Amino acid sequence: MLDLTYTAPRPKVISGAKAEWELVIGMEIHAQVASNAKLFSGASTQVGAEPNSNVAFVDAAMPGMLPVINEFCVAQAVRSGLGLKAQINLRSAFDRKNYFYPDLPQGYQISQLYHPIVGEGEVLVEMGPGVARLVRIERIHLEQDAGKSIHDMDPNMSFVDLNRTGVALMEIVSRPDIRGPEEAAAYVAKLRQILRYLGTCDGNMQNGNLRADVNVSVCRPGQYEKYQATQDFSHLGTRCEIKNMNSLRFIQAAIDYEARRQIAILEDGGKVVQETRLYDPDKGETRSMRSKEEAHDYRYFPCPDLLPLEIEQAWVDDIAASMPELPDAKKARFMGDFGLTDYDASVLTAELEAAAFFEAVAQGRDGKIAANWVINELFGRLNKESKGVGDSPVSAAQLGGLLDLLGAGEITGKMAKELFEILWTEGGDPAEVAAARGMKAVTDTGAIEKALDDLIAANPAQVEKAKVNAKLAGWFTGQVLKATGGKADPAVVNAMVAQKLGL
C-alpha cells in the first residue's frame, strides 16, 4: 500500500522561449523472462552462444512446426504481476503481430494485444526521503523476441543471428504518470530491482535483457490535471516514442532532448508528428526512425496455433505463497529491526545479494554499526575494485567476527580496519588473525592512566594550553595512543584526558 506520509514530486517544468511546458512520459519496458528455454520451444536462452546455435525448428519458422507454450515462462509473468500488485487474468490469449523484417523468420510476432495475462498494477518510485511517485501499470503481456541483424561485419552485406528469436519477453506498459527524466530513470531502476528480487528477469541492460521504449510528450501546465479528470489523452499533446533504450543515463538525456525538440516545434507554430525515434548517444539527440504505427498497422488477429491460455486461481495462489520479501518491505523491516536511516536502508536493499550479506552480518549485532561497516568499508572497497558482493574476498561471517572483536573491546577501531585489510588480502579467521598479529586492545586502565600521568607531569605548558583551549587536549590522546602502540581505546583515553585536565 502507498505510505500516506509520502508526497508526490513536482512535475518537471521546462521554460521555452515563449511559455512554460510540462513533460508527460509513459514507458514500455521489455524484460526478458529468466528461463532456460524459450517461450514456445525448448531451445536454450544461453547468452554468448555461437550465432544460430540456439534455434529450434519452430524458432526458424520451418513448415509445419507449431509453438508449444512454456509453463515456466507463464509462471514468471504471473510472479511479476503479483510483485507489481497487479490483477492476474485467469484467461488470456495470444495474437499475431504481423510485420516483415529479416530477423523475424515467421513474418509475425506472437504477442498478446487484446487479452494480456496481467492487468493493472502499480510501482512506488521513491525520489528521496518522503517523496515518491506512484506509477500505474496498465498491463503486462507475454511475447516472443525477434532475432538480431548484424550490419558491421561486412561492408556489403548484413547477417542474421536467430539465437534470440522466440526468447520470452514481458512487456510492462505504464500509464503516462511519469513527469520528468529523473523519475523515468528511477522508475526503470525500481522496476528492475523488483524483477531481480522476484527472479523473473536478470535486469542486465547491457545485454539487452531489459530495455525501454520511452513515450514523450509536452503540454502546458494544467493540461495533465485535465487528462486525469477526463482520461482524454488529447490534453497531453502528441507523443513520440524513443525505442530500445538500455541505459538509465541515456534515458534521461534522450527525454530532455526530445522534450526541448517538441517545445521548439510547438513554439514555432508547427505540429509534433507522432513517430518512432532513436537516440544517438554520440550526438546527444534523437532522430526519426519511422512513422509511429498503430495497432491496425500490424493487422493483429488471434493466433490460430495457440488455444486461449486458461490458468487456475489455485495455481496463482501457490505462486503467491512462494513470493519473496520485496524491496519496499525489506527496507521498512531493516529500518524497524536495525534502526537504520532511510538512506542506509535504501543502499543495503538496492540489490538482493547486498541485503542478504548485510542481514547475515547484522544478525545478533548492532545493526547501525554493521550497516556502517558494510556500506563504507565493504561496499567502498568493492566499488574501488569494480567487484560485486558475490565476489567479496571477505565473507559475512568474517566481517561479523571482526565486529564481535570490536564490540567486545578486544580490538580498537584502528585495529579493526587493519584486520579488515588482512582479511581482504589474505583471508583467515578474524580472531585467529588478530591473535597471531598481536592485535589486542589495551584495556588496563591503570597502564593508560600511568602513561597519561607521566605525560602531564612532563608537559605542564601543554596542560595550561589545553585548559584554555579544549581542542588542544587531543594532543594528549595522540601521545598516549602512541605510547601504547595504538592499542588503547581512543574513547577511554579521551575520557581520561578530560577528567585529568578538568575539561
Residue pairs with C-beta under 8 A, 6 or more apart in sequence:
2 122
2 124
2 132
2 134
3 124
3 132
5 130
6 124
6 126
6 130
6 131
6 132
7 130
7 131
7 132
8 131
8 132
8 133
8 134
9 127
9 128
9 131
9 132
9 133
9 179
9 180
9 183
10 179
11 22
11 23
11 179
11 180
11 224
12 22
12 23
12 179
12 180
12 181
12 182
12 183
13 20
13 21
13 22
13 221
14 20
14 21
14 22
14 23
14 218
14 259
14 260
14 263
15 21
16 263
16 264
16 266
16 267
17 264
17 267
18 267
19 220
19 267
20 220
20 221
21 218
21 219
21 220
21 221
21 259
21 263
21 266
22 179
22 218
22 219
22 220
22 221
22 223
22 224
23 179
23 180
23 181
23 216
23 217
23 218
23 255
23 259
24 176
24 178
24 179
24 216
24 217
24 218
24 219
24 224
24 227
24 236
24 237
24 239
25 176
25 178
25 179
25 180
25 183
25 184
25 214
25 215
25 216
25 217
25 255
26 173
26 174
26 175
26 176
26 177
26 178
26 215
26 239
27 173
27 174
27 178
27 184
27 187
27 188
27 212
27 213
27 214
27 215
28 171
28 172
28 173
28 174
28 212
28 213
28 215
29 171
29 172
29 173
29 174
29 188
29 191
29 210
29 211
29 212
30 145
30 169
30 170
30 171
30 210
30 211
30 212
30 213
31 80
31 169
31 170
31 171
31 172
31 191
31 195
31 200
31 201
31 203
31 209
31 210
32 45
32 145
32 167
32 168
32 169
32 201
32 202
32 208
32 209
32 210
33 39
33 73
33 76
33 77
33 142
33 167
33 168
33 169
33 170
33 200
33 201
34 76
34 199
34 200
34 201
34 202
35 45
35 70
35 72
35 73
35 76
35 168
36 44
36 45
37 43
37 44
37 45
37 70
37 72
38 45
38 56
38 59
38 70
38 144
38 166
38 167
38 168
39 67
39 69
39 70
39 73
39 110
39 142
39 143
39 144
39 166
39 167
39 168
39 169
40 58
40 59
40 67
40 68
40 69
40 70
40 110
40 144
40 166
41 56
41 57
41 58
41 59
41 67
41 68
41 166
42 56
43 54
43 55
43 56
43 59
43 166
44 54
45 54
45 167
46 54
47 207
49 163
51 159
51 161
51 163
52 161
52 162
52 163
53 163
54 163
55 162
55 163
55 165
56 65
56 166
57 65
58 65
58 66
58 67
58 68
58 166
59 105
59 162
59 165
59 166
60 105
60 162
60 165
61 105
61 106
61 107
66 305
67 110
67 303
67 305
67 306
69 306
69 309
70 168
73 142
73 168
74 117
74 142
74 309
74 311
75 319
76 168
76 170
76 200
77 117
77 118
77 140
77 142
77 170
77 200
78 88
78 117
78 118
78 311
78 316
78 319
79 198
79 199
79 200
79 319
79 323
80 118
80 140
80 170
80 172
80 195
80 198
80 200
80 201
81 87
81 88
81 117
81 118
81 119
81 121
81 140
82 88
82 316
82 319
82 320
82 323
83 194
83 195
83 197
83 198
83 200
83 323
83 326
84 118
84 121
84 122
84 123
84 137
84 140
84 172
84 191
84 194
85 121
85 122
86 118
86 119
86 120
86 121
86 122
86 137
86 140
87 118
87 119
87 120
87 121
88 117
88 118
88 119
88 311
88 316
89 115
89 116
89 117
89 118
89 119
90 310
90 311
90 312
90 313
90 316
91 115
91 308
91 309
91 310
91 311
92 112
92 115
92 116
92 117
92 141
92 308
92 309
93 112
93 114
93 115
93 302
93 303
93 306
93 308
93 309
94 110
94 111
94 112
94 142
94 302
94 303
94 306
94 309
95 110
95 111
95 112
95 113
95 114
95 300
95 301
95 302
95 303
96 108
96 109
96 110
96 111
96 300
96 301
96 302
96 303
97 108
97 109
97 110
97 111
97 113
97 143
97 298
97 300
98 107
98 108
98 298
98 299
98 300
99 107
99 108
99 109
99 298
100 107
101 146
101 149
102 149
102 158
102 160
103 146
103 147
103 148
103 149
103 160
103 161
103 162
103 165
104 146
104 147
104 165
105 147
105 162
105 165
109 143
109 144
109 146
110 143
110 144
110 303
110 306
111 141
111 142
111 143
111 144
111 171
112 141
112 142
112 143
113 141
113 295
113 300
114 300
114 302
115 308
116 139
116 140
116 141
116 142
117 140
117 141
117 142
117 309
118 137
118 139
118 140
118 141
119 139
120 136
120 137
120 138
120 139
121 136
121 137
121 140
122 134
122 135
122 136
122 137
123 134
123 135
123 137
123 174
123 187
123 190
123 191
123 194
124 132
124 133
124 134
124 135
124 190
124 328
125 132
125 133
125 134
125 135
125 183
125 186
125 187
125 190
126 132
126 186
126 190
126 346
127 133
127 182
127 183
127 186
129 342
129 343
133 177
133 178
133 179
133 183
133 186
133 187
134 177
135 174
135 175
135 177
135 178
135 187
136 174
136 175
136 177
137 172
137 173
137 174
137 175
138 173
138 174
138 175
139 173
140 170
140 171
140 172
140 173
141 170
141 171
141 173
142 168
142 169
142 170
143 168
143 169
143 171
144 165
144 166
144 167
144 168
144 169
145 164
145 165
145 166
145 167
145 168
145 169
146 164
146 165
147 160
147 161
147 162
147 163
147 164
147 165
148 160
148 161
148 163
148 164
149 158
149 159
149 160
150 158
150 159
150 160
150 161
151 158
153 159
170 200
170 201
172 191
174 187
176 215
176 217
176 227
176 233
176 236
176 239
178 184
178 187
179 224
180 255
181 251
181 252
181 253
181 255
181 256
182 252
184 214
184 251
184 252
184 255
185 248
185 249
185 251
185 252
188 210
188 212
188 248
188 251
189 248
190 327
192 201
192 203
192 205
192 210
193 203
193 327
193 350
193 351
194 326
194 327
195 201
195 203
195 210
196 202
196 203
196 351
196 352
197 324
197 325
197 326
197 327
197 352
198 323
198 324
198 326
199 324
201 209
201 210
202 209
202 210
203 209
203 210
204 210
205 211
205 246
205 247
205 248
206 246
208 244
208 246
210 246
211 244
211 245
211 246
212 244
212 245
212 246
212 251
213 241
213 242
213 243
213 244
213 245
214 241
214 242
214 245
214 251
214 254
214 255
215 239
215 240
215 241
215 242
216 239
216 240
216 241
216 242
216 255
216 258
216 259
216 262
217 236
217 237
217 238
217 239
217 240
217 262
217 272
218 237
218 259
218 262
218 263
218 266
219 235
219 236
219 237
223 235
223 236
223 237
224 235
224 236
226 232
226 235
227 233
227 235
227 236
237 262
237 266
237 272
238 262
238 271
238 272
238 273
238 274
239 274
240 258
240 262
240 272
240 273
240 274
240 275
240 276
240 277
240 286
240 292
241 275
241 276
241 277
241 292
242 254
242 255
242 258
242 277
242 278
242 279
242 286
243 276
243 277
243 278
243 289
244 278
245 251
245 254
245 279
247 281
250 279
250 281
253 279
253 281
253 284
254 279
254 286
257 279
257 284
257 285
257 286
258 277
258 286
261 285
261 286
262 272
265 271
265 272
266 272
273 291
274 291
274 292
275 288
275 289
275 290
275 291
275 292
276 288
276 289
276 290
276 291
276 292
276 293
277 286
277 287
277 288
277 289
278 286
278 287
278 289
279 285
279 286
280 286
280 287
325 333
327 349
330 349
330 355
331 345
331 346
331 349
332 345
334 340
334 345
334 348
334 349
334 355
334 358
334 359
334 367
335 341
335 342
335 345
337 367
338 362
338 367
338 368
338 370
338 371
339 367
339 368
340 348
340 367
340 368
340 371
344 371
344 375
347 354
347 375
347 379
348 354
348 355
348 358
348 371
348 374
348 375
349 355
351 389
353 388
353 389
353 390
354 374
354 379
354 389
357 374
357 378
357 389
357 392
357 396
358 370
358 371
358 374
360 396
360 397
360 400
361 370
361 373
361 374
361 396
361 399
361 400
361 403
362 370
362 371
363 400
365 400
365 403
365 404
365 407
366 403
366 407
369 403
369 406
369 407
370 400
370 403
373 399
373 402
373 403
374 399
377 417
377 420
378 389
378 392
378 394
378 399
381 424
382 388
382 389
382 391
382 392
393 423
393 424
393 425
393 427
394 420
394 423
394 424
398 423
398 427
398 429
398 430
399 420
399 423
401 429
401 430
401 431
402 416
402 419
402 420
402 423
402 430
403 416
404 430
405 411
405 416
405 419
405 430
405 431
405 434
406 412
406 413
406 416
409 441
409 443
409 489
410 434
410 440
410 441
411 419
411 434
411 439
411 440
411 441
412 441
412 486
412 487
412 488
412 489
412 490
413 490
414 486
415 434
415 439
415 441
415 486
415 487
418 439
419 430
419 433
419 434
419 437
419 439
422 428
422 433
422 437
423 430
423 433
426 433
433 439
434 440
440 487
441 487
441 488
441 489
442 448
442 484
442 487
442 488
442 489
443 489
445 492
445 496
447 484
448 480
448 484
448 488
448 492
448 493
448 496
449 496
451 480
451 483
451 484
452 476
452 480
452 493
452 496
452 497
452 500
453 500
455 476
455 479
455 480
455 483
456 463
456 476
456 500
456 501
462 472
462 475
462 476
463 501
465 472
466 472
466 473
466 475
466 476
466 501
466 503
467 501
467 502
467 503
470 503
473 497
473 498
473 501
473 503
476 497
476 501
477 490
477 493
477 494
477 497
480 488
480 493
480 497
481 488
481 490
481 493
497 503
